[in-house]
Amino acid sequence: MRIDRLLGIVIYLLNRDIVNANTLAEKFEVSSRTIQRDIEALCLAGIPIVSLHGTNGGYGIMDGFKLDKQMVTAEDYQFIKTALAGLCTAYSNKKLDETFEKIMSSSKFSLENSSNIKFDLSISREGTDMDDHLKIIEQAINDKHILKYEYTNAYGDRTRRKVEPIGMVYRWYAWYMLAYCLEKDDYRLFKVLRMRNLEDSENIFSRKHDDFETLLKKQEQLNSYNYIKVKIQGKQEVRVSVEEYFPNGNIIDLESGDFLLEFTVPEYEKGWKGLLFTYGNAIKIIEPDDLKREFVTKAQEIIDSY
């Protein structure tokens, strides 16, 4: 409905500085022309929207404007509660627990039917000293303190690091810390599970950094992983499992009942290789040849060790 879209545009603009018409059109799944008509309607309704021209132009709402009416519905509260409850399973934080309790008690909607959707991210807290590490990192971020630790990268290289932590992100089934590395004089993403002997140096940051979101986007664009394309042939009995672990792969059915799977992965990450090993002779690597030779060598090493 148009009224829902108009309200959505107002709330979206309130949470941002300037947004161009194409972004709004993509967000609300309409044309740019429709967005222009919606903006005109909002202006006629008294919403103080400003329009800026140029490369960085777009629409925004004048500072000081606020929506005074209660805009959060029972369904909105359920989504908020579900998201917070999921975050609580992934991250042990007293303030987060207090926030969840506030949401639970801040509205008449809180006692209505509970959500039938749950997020259990407790696997993210598994591993050596994970909760303790997350607490140390969070405190260092708040205090702007330099962290020191021993780090092992995906290639197995072990180094001592001194970094200025910017923020934490949970992705690829693990916690990562974005930080400015003093040794490398650059920003890096560090996997928390690979840290050892983590400690707060209590030394203050050496410089001022951009906000976390901006730096994270830049880091994603500069991702230096070497990716390879892998093709495997698998038996029908492992197809569902393979689809689960390689959801972005391209599957081709064969007349024999087997299937071909093509996927792209970071070359030196060991996780996906370990998964392929668990399938034994239920899968066969077709390409690349280097990967086939690596698996043959590893298999022989395992045989020799027994």
C-alpha positions in Angstrom: 0.0 0.0 0.0 1.2 3.5 -0.8 0.6 4.8 2.8 3.0 2.1 4.1 5.6 3.0 1.5 5.3 6.8 2.4 5.7 6.0 6.1 8.7 3.7 5.3 10.4 6.4 3.2 10.0 8.9 6.1 11.5 6.5 8.6 14.3 5.5 6.2 15.3 9.1 5.7 15.1 9.9 9.4 17.8 7.3 10.0 20.1 8.7 7.3 21.5 12.0 6.0 21.1 12.0 2.3 19.6 9.1 0.1 19.4 9.2 -3.7 16.3 8.3 -5.6 17.8 5.1 -7.0 18.6 3.8 -3.6 15.0 4.5 -2.4 13.6 2.9 -5.5 15.6 -0.3 -5.0 14.7 -0.3 -1.3 10.9 0.0 -1.8 10.8 -1.9 -5.1 9.3 0.9 -7.2 10.6 3.1 -10.0 12.6 6.3 -9.5 9.6 8.2 -10.9 7.3 6.7 -8.3 9.8 7.8 -5.6 9.7 11.4 -6.9 5.9 11.4 -6.7 6.1 10.0 -3.2 8.5 12.8 -2.2 6.2 15.4 -3.6 3.3 13.9 -1.7 5.3 13.9 1.6 6.2 17.6 1.0 2.6 18.5 0.5 1.8 16.7 3.8 4.2 19.0 5.6 7.2 16.7 6.0 10.3 19.0 5.6 12.2 17.0 3.0 15.2 18.8 1.3 16.5 17.9 -2.1 20.2 18.2 -3.0 21.5 18.1 -6.5 24.9 16.9 -7.8 27.0 13.7 -7.6 26.3 13.3 -3.9 22.7 14.6 -4.1 19.5 13.0 -3.0 16.7 13.5 -0.4 16.9 14.1 3.3 14.8 15.4 6.2 15.6 18.7 7.9 17.3 18.4 11.3 14.9 18.7 14.3 12.0 16.9 12.7 10.6 14.0 14.7 7.7 11.6 14.5 5.9 12.0 17.8 3.4 9.1 17.4 4.0 5.5 18.4 5.1 3.8 15.2 6.2 0.4 16.5 3.6 -2.4 16.2 3.3 -5.7 17.9 5.0 -7.4 14.9 7.8 -4.9 15.0 8.4 -5.7 18.7 8.5 -9.4 18.0 11.2 -8.9 15.3 13.2 -6.8 17.7 12.9 -9.3 20.5 13.8 -12.2 18.2 16.9 -10.4 16.9 18.1 -9.5 20.4 17.4 -13.0 21.7 19.6 -14.4 18.9 22.3 -11.9 19.6 22.3 -12.9 23.3 23.0 -16.5 22.3 26.0 -15.4 20.2 27.5 -12.9 22.6 27.8 -12.7 26.4 27.3 -9.1 27.4 25.6 -7.7 30.5 24.5 -4.5 28.8 22.9 -6.6 26.0 21.0 -8.7 28.5 19.7 -5.5 30.2 18.6 -4.1 26.8 16.7 -7.3 26.1 15.0 -7.0 29.5 14.0 -3.4 28.7 12.5 -4.4 25.4 10.6 -7.2 27.0 9.0 -4.8 29.5 8.7 -1.6 27.6 5.5 -2.3 25.7 2.0 -3.7 26.1 2.9 -5.9 23.1 5.6 -7.8 25.1 3.2 -10.2 26.7 1.4 -11.2 23.5 2.2 -14.3 21.5 5.9 -15.1 21.3 7.6 -15.3 17.9 7.7 -18.7 16.2 11.2 -17.8 14.8 14.3 -18.3 16.8 18.0 -17.6 16.1 20.4 -19.8 18.0 24.0 -18.6 17.3 25.6 -20.2 20.4 28.1 -22.0 18.1 29.7 -18.6 17.7 30.8 -18.8 21.3 32.5 -22.1 21.0 36.3 -22.3 21.0 39.2 -21.4 23.3 38.4 -18.5 25.6 36.0 -17.0 23.1 33.8 -15.2 25.6 36.8 -13.8 27.3 38.4 -12.6 24.1 35.2 -10.9 22.9 35.0 -9.0 26.3 38.6 -7.9 26.0 38.1 -6.7 22.5 34.9 -4.9 23.2 36.5 -3.1 26.2 39.6 -2.1 24.1 37.3 -0.7 21.4 35.4 1.4 24.0 38.6 2.6 25.7 40.6 3.0 22.5 43.3 0.8 23.8 45.9 -1.1 21.7 45.7 -4.9 21.8 48.5 -7.4 21.7 48.3 -11.1 20.8 49.7 -14.0 18.9 48.0 -14.7 15.6 48.0 -17.6 13.2 46.7 -16.9 9.7 45.1 -19.2 7.1 48.5 -20.2 5.8 49.7 -21.4 9.3 52.1 -18.5 9.8 52.3 -17.3 13.4 53.1 -13.7 14.3 52.9 -11.2 17.2 50.4 -8.4 16.5 49.8 -5.0 18.0 46.5 -3.5 16.7 44.0 -0.7 17.3 40.6 -2.5 17.3 37.7 -0.8 15.5 34.8 -3.2 15.7 33.6 -6.9 15.6 31.6 -8.7 13.0 30.1 -12.2 13.0 30.2 -13.8 9.5 31.2 -17.0 7.8 30.2 -18.8 11.0 32.8 -17.0 13.1 33.7 -13.8 15.0 36.1 -11.4 13.3 37.8 -8.2 14.5 38.5 -5.3 12.2 41.6 -3.5 13.4 44.4 -1.2 12.4 47.6 -3.3 12.4 50.6 -1.2 13.6 53.1 -3.6 12.0 51.4 -3.6 8.6 50.4 0.0 8.8 47.0 -1.0 7.4 43.5 -2.3 8.3 43.0 -6.0 8.6 40.3 -8.5 9.5 41.4 -11.0 12.2 39.6 -14.2 13.1 39.1 -14.2 16.8 39.5 -18.0 17.0 43.1 -17.7 15.7 44.2 -15.3 18.5 46.2 -16.5 21.5 47.6 -14.7 24.6 45.3 -11.7 23.9 45.9 -8.8 26.3 45.0 -5.1 26.6 48.2 -3.0 26.5 46.4 0.0 28.0 48.2 2.2 25.5 45.9 4.7 23.7 45.3 4.6 19.9 48.0 6.4 17.9 45.5 8.0 15.4 41.9 8.7 14.7 40.0 6.2 12.6 36.9 6.4 10.3 33.7 4.8 11.6 33.4 1.0 11.7 30.9 0.7 8.8 33.0 2.7 6.4 36.2 0.8 7.2 34.5 -2.5 7.0 33.2 -1.8 3.5 36.6 -0.7 2.3 38.1 -3.9 3.8 35.6 -6.0 1.9 36.4 -4.3 -1.3 40.2 -4.9 -0.8 39.7 -8.6 0.1 43.0 -10.2 -0.9 42.0 -13.9 -0.8 43.0 -16.0 -3.7 39.9 -17.8 -5.0 39.8 -21.0 -7.0 37.0 -22.7 -8.9 36.4 -26.3 -7.8 34.4 -29.0 -9.6 33.4 -32.3 -7.9 31.3 -35.3 -8.8 29.2 -36.7 -6.0 26.9 -39.6 -5.4 23.2 -39.0 -4.9 23.2 -40.0 -1.2 25.4 -37.0 -0.2 23.7 -34.5 -2.4 21.6 -32.8 0.3 24.6 -32.6 2.6 26.7 -31.1 -0.1 24.1 -28.5 -1.0 23.9 -27.6 2.7 27.6 -26.8 3.0 28.1 -25.3 -0.5 24.8 -23.4 -1.0 26.1 -21.1 -3.7 27.4 -23.8 -5.9 26.1 -24.7 -9.4 24.7 -28.3 -9.5 24.3 -30.4 -12.7 22.4 -33.7 -12.6 24.0 -36.6 -14.5 22.2 -39.5 -16.2 24.0 -41.9 -13.9 22.2 -40.4 -10.9 25.4 -38.7 -9.7 25.7 -34.9 -9.8 28.4 -32.3 -10.6 29.0 -29.4 -8.3 31.0 -26.3 -9.2 31.8 -23.7 -6.5 34.3 -20.9 -5.8 36.2 -20.8 -2.5 39.3 -19.1 -0.9 42.2 -21.3 -1.9 44.0 -21.5 1.4 41.1 -21.7 3.8 41.1 -25.3 5.2 37.4 -25.5 6.3 36.0 -26.5 2.9 38.8 -28.9 2.2 38.1 -30.7 5.5 34.5 -31.0 4.5 35.3 -32.6 1.2 37.6 -35.1 3.1 34.7 -36.2 5.3 32.7 -37.4 2.2 35.4 -40.0 1.4 34.8 -41.9 -1.8 31.2 -40.4 -2.1 32.8 -37.5 -4.0 35.5 -37.2 -6.6 37.4 -34.0 -7.4 37.3 -33.3 -11.1 39.3 -30.0 -11.2 41.6 -28.3 -10.6 44.4 -30.7 -11.0 46.5 -29.1 -8.2 43.7 -29.8 -5.7 43.4 -33.5 -6.9 47.2 -33.9 -6.3 46.9 -32.3 -2.9 44.1 -34.7 -1.8 46.0 -37.7 -3.1 49.1 -36.6 -1.2 47.2 -36.0 2.0 45.4 -39.3 1.7 48.7 -41.1 1.4 50.2 -39.3 4.4 47.2 -40.4 6.4 47.7 -44.0 5.3 51.4 -43.9 6.1 50.7 -42.5 9.6 48.8 -45.7 10.4 
